[in-house]
Amino acid sequence: MGRDKSGKKHYKRWKCRVCGYIHEGPEPPDICPVCGVPKDMFDPVE
């Protein structure tokens, strides 16, 4: 987690390769809440 120019905290975004769910946090979730795949099926999003 870092801070943007305004000083607000921001998190990395992660996208599920299967269903496209976007998660915001320092790490991907352990299991996708939409389709149930494990966290290794998430890719970081810019």
PDB file of N, CA, C and O in Angstrom:
ATOM      1  N   MET A   1       0.847  -1.171   0.000  1.00  0.00           N
ATOM      2  CA  MET A   1       0.000   0.000   0.000  1.00  0.00           C
ATOM      3  C   MET A   1       0.891   1.231   0.000  1.00  0.00           C
ATOM      4  O   MET A   1       1.911   1.268   0.687  1.00  0.00           O
ATOM      5  N   GLY A   2       0.507   2.224  -0.762  1.00  0.00           N
ATOM      6  CA  GLY A   2       1.250   3.460  -0.803  1.00  0.00           C
ATOM      7  C   GLY A   2       0.318   4.635  -0.614  1.00  0.00           C
ATOM      8  O   GLY A   2      -0.832   4.485  -0.201  1.00  0.00           O
ATOM      9  N   ARG A   3       0.831   5.794  -0.922  1.00  0.00           N
ATOM     10  CA  ARG A   3       0.003   7.001  -0.829  1.00  0.00           C
ATOM     11  C   ARG A   3       0.143   7.766  -2.134  1.00  0.00           C
ATOM     12  O   ARG A   3       1.222   7.821  -2.725  1.00  0.00           O
ATOM     13  N   ASP A   4      -0.958   8.354  -2.575  1.00  0.00           N
ATOM     14  CA  ASP A   4      -0.890   9.154  -3.783  1.00  0.00           C
ATOM     15  C   ASP A   4      -0.436  10.573  -3.431  1.00  0.00           C
ATOM     16  O   ASP A   4      -0.095  10.848  -2.280  1.00  0.00           O
ATOM     17  N   LYS A   5      -0.431  11.464  -4.407  1.00  0.00           N
ATOM     18  CA  LYS A   5       0.079  12.825  -4.187  1.00  0.00           C
ATOM     19  C   LYS A   5      -0.715  13.596  -3.145  1.00  0.00           C
ATOM     20  O   LYS A   5      -0.170  14.479  -2.483  1.00  0.00           O
ATOM     21  N   SER A   6      -2.001  13.275  -2.989  1.00  0.00           N
ATOM     22  CA  SER A   6      -2.819  13.976  -2.001  1.00  0.00           C
ATOM     23  C   SER A   6      -2.644  13.407  -0.600  1.00  0.00           C
ATOM     24  O   SER A   6      -3.200  13.940   0.360  1.00  0.00           O
ATOM     25  N   GLY A   7      -1.872  12.323  -0.475  1.00  0.00           N
ATOM     26  CA  GLY A   7      -1.639  11.713   0.823  1.00  0.00           C
ATOM     27  C   GLY A   7      -2.625  10.616   1.169  1.00  0.00           C
ATOM     28  O   GLY A   7      -2.524   9.997   2.228  1.00  0.00           O
ATOM     29  N   LYS A   8      -3.591  10.370   0.272  1.00  0.00           N
ATOM     30  CA  LYS A   8      -4.570   9.315   0.524  1.00  0.00           C
ATOM     31  C   LYS A   8      -3.940   7.950   0.280  1.00  0.00           C
ATOM     32  O   LYS A   8      -3.097   7.787  -0.603  1.00  0.00           O
ATOM     33  N   LYS A   9      -4.361   6.978   1.074  1.00  0.00           N
ATOM     34  CA  LYS A   9      -3.874   5.616   0.883  1.00  0.00           C
ATOM     35  C   LYS A   9      -4.481   5.045  -0.388  1.00  0.00           C
ATOM     36  O   LYS A   9      -5.640   5.313  -0.705  1.00  0.00           O
ATOM     37  N   HIS A  10      -3.701   4.264  -1.111  1.00  0.00           N
ATOM     38  CA  HIS A  10      -4.257   3.561  -2.255  1.00  0.00           C
ATOM     39  C   HIS A  10      -3.756   2.127  -2.251  1.00  0.00           C
ATOM     40  O   HIS A  10      -2.689   1.820  -1.719  1.00  0.00           O
ATOM     41  N   TYR A  11      -4.541   1.273  -2.849  1.00  0.00           N
ATOM     42  CA  TYR A  11      -4.232  -0.143  -2.885  1.00  0.00           C
ATOM     43  C   TYR A  11      -4.030  -0.583  -4.320  1.00  0.00           C
ATOM     44  O   TYR A  11      -4.483   0.066  -5.263  1.00  0.00           O
ATOM     45  N   LYS A  12      -3.358  -1.669  -4.457  1.00  0.00           N
ATOM     46  CA  LYS A  12      -3.191  -2.286  -5.747  1.00  0.00           C
ATOM     47  C   LYS A  12      -4.519  -2.901  -6.161  1.00  0.00           C
ATOM     48  O   LYS A  12      -5.327  -3.279  -5.313  1.00  0.00           O
ATOM     49  N   ARG A  13      -4.740  -3.000  -7.458  1.00  0.00           N
ATOM     50  CA  ARG A  13      -5.956  -3.633  -7.964  1.00  0.00           C
ATOM     51  C   ARG A  13      -5.583  -4.968  -8.589  1.00  0.00           C
ATOM     52  O   ARG A  13      -4.549  -5.092  -9.245  1.00  0.00           O
ATOM     53  N   TRP A  14      -6.425  -5.952  -8.380  1.00  0.00           N
ATOM     54  CA  TRP A  14      -6.216  -7.309  -8.870  1.00  0.00           C
ATOM     55  C   TRP A  14      -7.435  -7.747  -9.669  1.00  0.00           C
ATOM     56  O   TRP A  14      -8.566  -7.527  -9.237  1.00  0.00           O
ATOM     57  N   LYS A  15      -7.223  -8.365 -10.829  1.00  0.00           N
ATOM     58  CA  LYS A  15      -8.331  -8.805 -11.679  1.00  0.00           C
ATOM     59  C   LYS A  15      -8.324 -10.323 -11.802  1.00  0.00           C
ATOM     60  O   LYS A  15      -7.298 -10.934 -12.103  1.00  0.00           O
ATOM     61  N   CYS A  16      -9.489 -10.916 -11.562  1.00  0.00           N
ATOM     62  CA  CYS A  16      -9.639 -12.360 -11.712  1.00  0.00           C
ATOM     63  C   CYS A  16      -9.601 -12.703 -13.195  1.00  0.00           C
ATOM     64  O   CYS A  16     -10.332 -12.112 -13.989  1.00  0.00           O
ATOM     65  N   ARG A  17      -8.750 -13.658 -13.573  1.00  0.00           N
ATOM     66  CA  ARG A  17      -8.631 -14.072 -14.970  1.00  0.00           C
ATOM     67  C   ARG A  17      -9.864 -14.808 -15.471  1.00  0.00           C
ATOM     68  O   ARG A  17     -10.110 -14.852 -16.676  1.00  0.00           O
ATOM     69  N   VAL A  18     -10.637 -15.381 -14.566  1.00  0.00           N
ATOM     70  CA  VAL A  18     -11.792 -16.182 -14.966  1.00  0.00           C
ATOM     71  C   VAL A  18     -13.041 -15.323 -15.168  1.00  0.00           C
ATOM     72  O   VAL A  18     -13.671 -15.383 -16.224  1.00  0.00           O
ATOM     73  N   CYS A  19     -13.400 -14.525 -14.158  1.00  0.00           N
ATOM     74  CA  CYS A  19     -14.672 -13.792 -14.226  1.00  0.00           C
ATOM     75  C   CYS A  19     -14.520 -12.282 -14.371  1.00  0.00           C
ATOM     76  O   CYS A  19     -15.499 -11.589 -14.644  1.00  0.00           O
ATOM     77  N   GLY A  20     -13.293 -11.757 -14.189  1.00  0.00           N
ATOM     78  CA  GLY A  20     -13.078 -10.324 -14.336  1.00  0.00           C
ATOM     79  C   GLY A  20     -13.311  -9.505 -13.074  1.00  0.00           C
ATOM     80  O   GLY A  20     -13.229  -8.277 -13.109  1.00  0.00           O
ATOM     81  N   TYR A  21     -13.600 -10.173 -11.961  1.00  0.00           N
ATOM     82  CA  TYR A  21     -13.800  -9.467 -10.691  1.00  0.00           C
ATOM     83  C   TYR A  21     -12.561  -8.638 -10.359  1.00  0.00           C
ATOM     84  O   TYR A  21     -11.436  -9.117 -10.504  1.00  0.00           O
ATOM     85  N   ILE A  22     -12.763  -7.395  -9.914  1.00  0.00           N
ATOM     86  CA  ILE A  22     -11.661  -6.517  -9.506  1.00  0.00           C
ATOM     87  C   ILE A  22     -11.646  -6.419  -7.984  1.00  0.00           C
ATOM     88  O   ILE A  22     -12.652  -6.090  -7.355  1.00  0.00           O
ATOM     89  N   HIS A  23     -10.478  -6.711  -7.406  1.00  0.00           N
ATOM     90  CA  HIS A  23     -10.282  -6.627  -5.957  1.00  0.00           C
ATOM     91  C   HIS A  23      -9.262  -5.535  -5.694  1.00  0.00           C
ATOM     92  O   HIS A  23      -8.256  -5.441  -6.398  1.00  0.00           O
ATOM     93  N   GLU A  24      -9.511  -4.704  -4.682  1.00  0.00           N
ATOM     94  CA  GLU A  24      -8.542  -3.691  -4.271  1.00  0.00           C
ATOM     95  C   GLU A  24      -7.979  -4.071  -2.919  1.00  0.00           C
ATOM     96  O   GLU A  24      -8.725  -4.299  -1.967  1.00  0.00           O
ATOM     97  N   GLY A  25      -6.656  -4.141  -2.837  1.00  0.00           N
ATOM     98  CA  GLY A  25      -5.988  -4.484  -1.597  1.00  0.00           C
ATOM     99  C   GLY A  25      -4.524  -4.732  -1.844  1.00  0.00           C
ATOM    100  O   GLY A  25      -4.086  -4.760  -2.995  1.00  0.00           O
ATOM    101  N   PRO A  26      -3.755  -4.914  -0.788  1.00  0.00           N
ATOM    102  CA  PRO A  26      -2.318  -5.134  -0.945  1.00  0.00           C
ATOM    103  C   PRO A  26      -1.997  -6.465  -1.622  1.00  0.00           C
ATOM    104  O   PRO A  26      -0.933  -6.616  -2.222  1.00  0.00           O
ATOM    105  N   GLU A  27      -2.916  -7.428  -1.528  1.00  0.00           N
ATOM    106  CA  GLU A  27      -2.751  -8.752  -2.148  1.00  0.00           C
ATOM    107  C   GLU A  27      -4.084  -9.189  -2.722  1.00  0.00           C
ATOM    108  O   GLU A  27      -5.127  -8.667  -2.330  1.00  0.00           O
ATOM    109  N   PRO A  28      -4.066 -10.144  -3.650  1.00  0.00           N
ATOM    110  CA  PRO A  28      -5.345 -10.670  -4.131  1.00  0.00           C
ATOM    111  C   PRO A  28      -6.036 -11.455  -3.016  1.00  0.00           C
ATOM    112  O   PRO A  28      -5.379 -11.902  -2.076  1.00  0.00           O
ATOM    113  N   PRO A  29      -7.358 -11.626  -3.114  1.00  0.00           N
ATOM    114  CA  PRO A  29      -8.053 -12.414  -2.089  1.00  0.00           C
ATOM    115  C   PRO A  29      -7.644 -13.882  -2.190  1.00  0.00           C
ATOM    116  O   PRO A  29      -7.202 -14.325  -3.250  1.00  0.00           O
ATOM    117  N   ASP A  30      -7.784 -14.637  -1.108  1.00  0.00           N
ATOM    118  CA  ASP A  30      -7.442 -16.062  -1.133  1.00  0.00           C
ATOM    119  C   ASP A  30      -8.307 -16.825  -2.130  1.00  0.00           C
ATOM    120  O   ASP A  30      -7.837 -17.739  -2.807  1.00  0.00           O
ATOM    121  N   ILE A  31      -9.582 -16.434  -2.211  1.00  0.00           N
ATOM    122  CA  ILE A  31     -10.530 -17.063  -3.132  1.00  0.00           C
ATOM    123  C   ILE A  31     -11.389 -15.961  -3.737  1.00  0.00           C
ATOM    124  O   ILE A  31     -11.828 -15.059  -3.024  1.00  0.00           O
ATOM    125  N   CYS A  32     -11.634 -16.021  -5.037  1.00  0.00           N
ATOM    126  CA  CYS A  32     -12.491 -15.035  -5.689  1.00  0.00           C
ATOM    127  C   CYS A  32     -13.907 -15.154  -5.126  1.00  0.00           C
ATOM    128  O   CYS A  32     -14.481 -16.243  -5.127  1.00  0.00           O
ATOM    129  N   PRO A  33     -14.478 -14.040  -4.645  1.00  0.00           N
ATOM    130  CA  PRO A  33     -15.825 -14.102  -4.072  1.00  0.00           C
ATOM    131  C   PRO A  33     -16.914 -14.322  -5.121  1.00  0.00           C
ATOM    132  O   PRO A  33     -18.049 -14.647  -4.771  1.00  0.00           O
ATOM    133  N   VAL A  34     -16.584 -14.150  -6.396  1.00  0.00           N
ATOM    134  CA  VAL A  34     -17.577 -14.317  -7.454  1.00  0.00           C
ATOM    135  C   VAL A  34     -17.565 -15.736  -8.018  1.00  0.00           C
ATOM    136  O   VAL A  34     -18.607 -16.385  -8.100  1.00  0.00           O
ATOM    137  N   CYS A  35     -16.373 -16.218  -8.409  1.00  0.00           N
ATOM    138  CA  CYS A  35     -16.328 -17.522  -9.084  1.00  0.00           C
ATOM    139  C   CYS A  35     -15.582 -18.606  -8.314  1.00  0.00           C
ATOM    140  O   CYS A  35     -15.604 -19.769  -8.718  1.00  0.00           O
ATOM    141  N   GLY A  36     -14.916 -18.246  -7.205  1.00  0.00           N
ATOM    142  CA  GLY A  36     -14.327 -19.246  -6.331  1.00  0.00           C
ATOM    143  C   GLY A  36     -12.943 -19.760  -6.683  1.00  0.00           C
ATOM    144  O   GLY A  36     -12.469 -20.709  -6.058  1.00  0.00           O
ATOM    145  N   VAL A  37     -12.275 -19.157  -7.674  1.00  0.00           N
ATOM    146  CA  VAL A  37     -10.932 -19.628  -8.016  1.00  0.00           C
ATOM    147  C   VAL A  37      -9.918 -19.120  -6.985  1.00  0.00           C
ATOM    148  O   VAL A  37     -10.176 -18.123  -6.310  1.00  0.00           O
ATOM    149  N   PRO A  38      -8.765 -19.797  -6.854  1.00  0.00           N
ATOM    150  CA  PRO A  38      -7.742 -19.378  -5.880  1.00  0.00           C
ATOM    151  C   PRO A  38      -7.013 -18.107  -6.317  1.00  0.00           C
ATOM    152  O   PRO A  38      -7.127 -17.659  -7.458  1.00  0.00           O
ATOM    153  N   LYS A  39      -6.256 -17.539  -5.364  1.00  0.00           N
ATOM    154  CA  LYS A  39      -5.609 -16.250  -5.605  1.00  0.00           C
ATOM    155  C   LYS A  39      -4.552 -16.260  -6.701  1.00  0.00           C
ATOM    156  O   LYS A  39      -4.205 -15.198  -7.218  1.00  0.00           O
ATOM    157  N   ASP A  40      -4.036 -17.415  -7.067  1.00  0.00           N
ATOM    158  CA  ASP A  40      -3.053 -17.439  -8.154  1.00  0.00           C
ATOM    159  C   ASP A  40      -3.694 -17.192  -9.524  1.00  0.00           C
ATOM    160  O   ASP A  40      -2.992 -17.133 -10.534  1.00  0.00           O
ATOM    161  N   MET A  41      -5.011 -17.049  -9.560  1.00  0.00           N
ATOM    162  CA  MET A  41      -5.723 -16.739 -10.801  1.00  0.00           C
ATOM    163  C   MET A  41      -5.999 -15.238 -10.937  1.00  0.00           C
ATOM    164  O   MET A  41      -6.774 -14.825 -11.800  1.00  0.00           O
ATOM    165  N   PHE A  42      -5.365 -14.419 -10.084  1.00  0.00           N
ATOM    166  CA  PHE A  42      -5.509 -12.966 -10.148  1.00  0.00           C
ATOM    167  C   PHE A  42      -4.237 -12.349 -10.708  1.00  0.00           C
ATOM    168  O   PHE A  42      -3.129 -12.790 -10.402  1.00  0.00           O
ATOM    169  N   ASP A  43      -4.411 -11.321 -11.533  1.00  0.00           N
ATOM    170  CA  ASP A  43      -3.287 -10.569 -12.087  1.00  0.00           C
ATOM    171  C   ASP A  43      -3.374  -9.124 -11.608  1.00  0.00           C
ATOM    172  O   ASP A  43      -4.474  -8.592 -11.458  1.00  0.00           O
ATOM    173  N   PRO A  44      -2.219  -8.475 -11.364  1.00  0.00           N
ATOM    174  CA  PRO A  44      -2.257  -7.063 -10.981  1.00  0.00           C
ATOM    175  C   PRO A  44      -2.746  -6.208 -12.149  1.00  0.00           C
ATOM    176  O   PRO A  44      -2.467  -6.513 -13.309  1.00  0.00           O
ATOM    177  N   VAL A  45      -3.473  -5.141 -11.837  1.00  0.00           N
ATOM    178  CA  VAL A  45      -4.008  -4.224 -12.842  1.00  0.00           C
ATOM    179  C   VAL A  45      -3.390  -2.859 -12.597  1.00  0.00           C
ATOM    180  O   VAL A  45      -3.305  -2.405 -11.455  1.00  0.00           O
ATOM    181  N   GLU A  46      -2.962  -2.211 -13.654  1.00  0.00           N
ATOM    182  CA  GLU A  46      -2.379  -0.861 -13.547  1.00  0.00           C
ATOM    183  C   GLU A  46      -3.463   0.171 -13.347  1.00  0.00           C
ATOM    184  O   GLU A  46      -3.169   1.361 -13.235  1.00  0.00           O
TER     185      GLU A  46
END
